[in-house]
Amino acid sequence: MSSSAPAPASARPVRVLLVEDDELMRRSFTVALERYGYQMAAAADGLAGLERFRDESFDLLILDVMLPGLDGIGLCRRVRETSLVPVLMMSARGDGLDVVAGLEAGADDYVVKPVDTYVLVARIRSLLRRATYAPAPEPGWTAGDGPSPSEGRSLVFGELTVDTGGMEVFVAGRPVALTPTELKLLLEFAAHPGIVLERHTLLRNVWEYGWDGDSRVVDLCVQRLRRKLGRDRIETVRGFGYKLRR
């Protein structure tokens, strides 16, 4: 499974594929995001979007849920068969069915239409930061000290191994492919083993919500991690949040 990660801004602009069937919204989002420096490509239906995704290289996908032919949820599933590229879903309703289905299909985050441009850009920037995430040096470390102690460290929790230097995850020695959001969530748990992390803390540290976000994005991402790592590795502490078992 391949992953698409954005190159530094100095190398090339970030390429975004927008799949939206409403022509006015498609043009509006395209123009608005191009003003922020993103290189935009667009498709009007799910099958056309899938074809463009397969033929070209993108750093991030924005998928409307309600699309003709192949809907956004089905398109997200097809993308996840071959790629870990960040995916942002857009829903006109924002109710439970759309949100849950999109996140279960492998989306990293979602926004509800109509959405202000500054909110959309904030979510895009957050996703791209996750795609290029690296652990911060430990407190007190400076460049003159040599490599950070966090570089190259392997954290072991039973059969689960998290290589924080290589940003790789193994279960019983077998590599596990995680999306950028799944990986950052796991690293957050691995940095606090045995400690209960509340949903709002995870929303702030992983999804970078500066306001109260939808905790369903946390719950669904935890479910996806459990399917990949084993259902018992991340424990639910009812009424509080989740913790990684040592």
C-alpha positions as CSV (number, residue, x, y, z in Angstrom):
1,M,0.0,0.0,0.0
2,S,1.5,3.3,-1.0
3,S,1.3,6.7,0.7
4,S,1.3,10.1,-0.8
5,A,2.9,12.8,1.3
6,P,3.3,16.4,0.4
7,A,6.7,17.7,-0.6
8,P,8.0,20.9,1.0
9,A,6.4,24.1,-0.3
10,S,9.7,25.1,-1.9
11,A,9.8,21.9,-4.0
12,R,6.3,22.0,-5.5
13,P,2.8,23.2,-4.6
14,V,0.5,20.8,-2.7
15,R,-1.8,19.0,-5.2
16,V,-5.4,18.6,-4.1
17,L,-8.1,16.6,-5.9
18,L,-11.7,17.9,-5.3
19,V,-14.6,15.6,-6.2
20,E,-17.8,17.6,-6.1
21,D,-20.8,17.3,-8.4
22,D,-22.2,20.8,-7.8
23,E,-20.6,22.9,-10.5
24,L,-20.9,26.2,-8.6
25,M,-19.4,24.7,-5.4
26,R,-16.7,23.0,-7.4
27,R,-15.6,26.2,-9.0
28,S,-15.9,28.2,-5.8
29,F,-13.8,25.8,-3.8
30,T,-11.2,25.5,-6.6
31,V,-10.8,29.3,-6.9
32,A,-10.7,29.8,-3.1
33,L,-8.1,27.1,-2.5
34,E,-5.9,28.2,-5.4
35,R,-5.7,31.6,-3.7
36,Y,-4.1,29.8,-0.8
37,G,-1.5,28.3,-3.1
38,Y,-2.9,24.8,-3.6
39,Q,-2.7,23.3,-7.0
40,M,-6.3,22.1,-7.7
41,A,-7.7,19.4,-9.9
42,A,-11.4,18.6,-9.9
43,A,-13.9,15.9,-10.9
44,A,-17.7,16.0,-11.1
45,D,-18.5,12.4,-10.1
46,G,-17.0,9.5,-8.2
47,L,-15.8,7.5,-11.2
48,A,-14.1,10.4,-12.8
49,G,-12.5,11.2,-9.5
50,L,-11.2,7.7,-9.2
51,E,-9.8,7.8,-12.7
52,R,-8.0,11.1,-12.0
53,F,-6.7,9.7,-8.7
54,R,-5.3,6.6,-10.4
55,D,-3.7,8.6,-13.3
56,E,-2.1,11.4,-11.3
57,S,-0.4,12.0,-8.0
58,F,-2.2,14.0,-5.2
59,D,-1.3,15.0,-1.7
60,L,-4.8,15.3,-0.4
61,L,-8.4,14.4,-1.5
62,I,-11.6,16.3,-0.8
63,L,-14.6,14.1,-1.4
64,D,-18.3,15.1,-1.3
65,V,-20.4,12.3,0.1
66,M,-23.3,12.6,-2.3
67,L,-21.8,11.9,-5.8
68,P,-23.4,10.4,-8.9
69,G,-22.2,7.0,-10.1
70,L,-19.8,6.2,-7.3
71,D,-20.5,8.1,-4.1
72,G,-17.8,9.7,-1.9
73,I,-17.9,6.8,0.6
74,G,-17.4,4.2,-2.1
75,L,-14.7,6.3,-3.7
76,C,-12.9,6.6,-0.3
77,R,-13.0,2.8,0.1
78,R,-11.5,2.4,-3.4
79,V,-8.7,4.9,-2.6
80,R,-7.9,3.1,0.6
81,E,-7.3,-0.1,-1.3
82,T,-4.0,1.3,-2.6
83,S,-3.2,4.6,-0.9
84,L,-2.9,6.2,2.5
85,V,-3.3,9.7,1.1
86,P,-5.2,12.1,3.5
87,V,-8.9,12.2,2.8
88,L,-11.3,15.0,3.9
89,M,-15.0,14.2,3.4
90,M,-17.7,16.9,2.9
91,S,-21.3,16.3,3.9
92,A,-24.3,18.5,3.2
93,R,-26.0,17.1,6.3
94,G,-23.4,16.3,8.9
95,D,-25.7,13.8,10.5
96,G,-24.7,10.4,11.9
97,L,-25.0,8.2,8.8
98,D,-22.8,10.3,6.5
99,V,-20.2,11.0,9.1
100,V,-19.8,7.5,10.5
101,A,-19.9,5.9,7.0
102,G,-17.2,8.3,5.7
103,L,-14.9,7.8,8.7
104,E,-15.4,4.0,8.6
105,A,-14.5,4.0,4.9
106,G,-11.1,5.5,5.9
107,A,-11.5,9.3,5.8
108,D,-9.3,11.2,8.1
109,D,-11.7,14.1,8.9
110,Y,-14.9,15.7,7.6
111,V,-16.5,19.1,7.2
112,V,-20.2,20.1,6.9
113,K,-21.4,22.2,3.9
114,P,-21.8,25.0,3.7
115,V,-18.3,25.5,5.0
116,D,-16.3,28.7,5.3
117,T,-13.0,28.8,3.4
118,Y,-10.9,29.5,6.5
119,V,-12.4,26.4,8.2
120,L,-11.7,24.3,5.1
121,V,-8.1,25.5,4.8
122,A,-7.6,24.9,8.5
123,R,-8.7,21.3,8.1
124,I,-6.5,20.8,5.0
125,R,-3.4,22.2,6.8
126,S,-4.0,20.0,9.8
127,L,-4.3,16.9,7.5
128,L,-1.1,17.8,5.7
129,R,0.8,18.4,9.0
130,R,-0.2,14.8,10.0
131,A,1.0,13.5,6.7
132,T,4.5,14.9,7.4
133,Y,4.4,14.5,11.1
134,A,7.6,13.7,13.1
135,P,7.9,13.3,16.8
136,A,9.1,16.5,18.6
137,P,12.5,16.3,20.4
138,E,12.4,15.6,24.1
139,P,12.4,18.6,26.5
140,G,15.9,20.1,27.0
141,W,17.3,18.7,23.7
142,T,19.1,21.1,21.4
143,A,20.7,20.6,18.0
144,G,24.2,20.6,19.6
145,D,23.3,17.5,21.6
146,G,23.3,15.3,18.5
147,P,20.3,13.1,17.5
148,S,17.2,13.6,19.6
149,P,16.5,10.7,22.0
150,S,13.1,10.3,20.3
151,E,14.7,9.5,17.0
152,G,15.1,5.8,16.2
153,R,13.3,4.7,19.4
154,S,11.3,1.5,19.2
155,L,8.4,1.3,21.7
156,V,7.2,-2.2,22.4
157,F,3.7,-3.0,23.9
158,G,3.3,-6.8,23.7
159,E,3.3,-7.8,20.1
160,L,3.0,-4.1,19.0
161,T,6.1,-2.3,18.1
162,V,6.1,1.4,17.2
163,D,9.3,2.7,15.5
164,T,9.2,6.5,16.2
165,G,12.2,7.2,14.0
166,G,11.2,5.3,10.9
167,M,7.5,6.0,11.6
168,E,6.7,2.3,11.2
169,V,4.4,0.0,13.1
170,F,4.6,-3.8,13.4
171,V,2.4,-6.4,15.0
172,A,4.1,-9.7,15.7
173,G,6.9,-8.6,13.4
174,R,4.6,-7.8,10.5
175,P,4.4,-4.3,9.2
176,V,1.0,-2.5,9.5
177,A,0.0,0.3,7.1
178,L,-1.6,3.2,8.9
179,T,-3.0,6.4,7.5
180,P,-1.3,9.6,8.7
181,T,-4.2,10.2,11.2
182,E,-4.1,6.7,12.5
183,L,-0.3,6.9,12.9
184,K,-0.5,10.2,14.8
185,L,-3.2,8.9,17.0
186,L,-1.2,5.8,17.8
187,L,1.9,7.9,18.6
188,E,-0.2,10.0,21.0
189,F,-1.3,6.8,22.8
190,A,2.3,5.4,22.7
191,A,3.7,8.6,24.3
192,H,1.3,8.0,27.3
193,P,1.0,4.2,27.8
194,G,-1.4,3.2,30.4
195,I,-2.8,6.8,30.8
196,V,-6.4,7.5,29.9
197,L,-6.6,10.2,27.2
198,E,-9.9,12.0,27.0
199,R,-11.5,12.5,23.6
200,H,-11.2,16.3,23.7
201,T,-7.5,15.9,24.4
202,L,-7.1,13.7,21.4
203,L,-9.2,16.0,19.2
204,R,-6.8,18.9,20.2
205,N,-3.5,17.0,19.9
206,V,-4.2,14.8,16.8
207,W,-6.9,16.6,14.8
208,E,-5.8,20.0,16.0
209,Y,-9.3,21.2,16.8
210,G,-9.1,24.5,18.6
211,W,-12.8,24.2,19.5
212,D,-15.1,21.4,20.5
213,G,-15.1,18.9,17.7
214,D,-17.1,15.9,16.9
215,S,-15.8,13.0,19.1
216,R,-17.0,10.5,16.5
217,V,-13.8,11.1,14.5
218,V,-11.9,9.8,17.5
219,D,-14.1,6.8,18.1
220,L,-14.1,5.7,14.5
221,C,-10.3,6.2,14.2
222,V,-9.8,4.1,17.3
223,Q,-12.0,1.4,15.8
224,R,-9.9,1.4,12.7
225,L,-6.7,1.1,14.8
226,R,-8.2,-1.8,16.7
227,R,-8.9,-3.7,13.5
228,K,-5.3,-3.3,12.5
229,L,-3.5,-3.7,15.8
230,G,-5.8,-6.1,17.7
231,R,-9.0,-5.3,19.5
232,D,-7.5,-5.5,23.0
233,R,-4.5,-3.1,22.5
234,I,-6.5,0.1,23.0
235,E,-8.9,0.0,26.0
236,T,-12.1,2.0,26.4
237,V,-12.4,3.6,29.8
238,R,-16.2,4.4,29.9
239,G,-17.0,8.0,30.6
240,F,-13.5,9.2,30.1
241,G,-11.7,8.1,26.9
242,Y,-9.1,5.5,25.8
243,K,-5.7,4.2,26.9
244,L,-3.0,2.0,25.3
245,R,-2.3,-1.1,27.3
246,R,1.3,-1.5,28.2
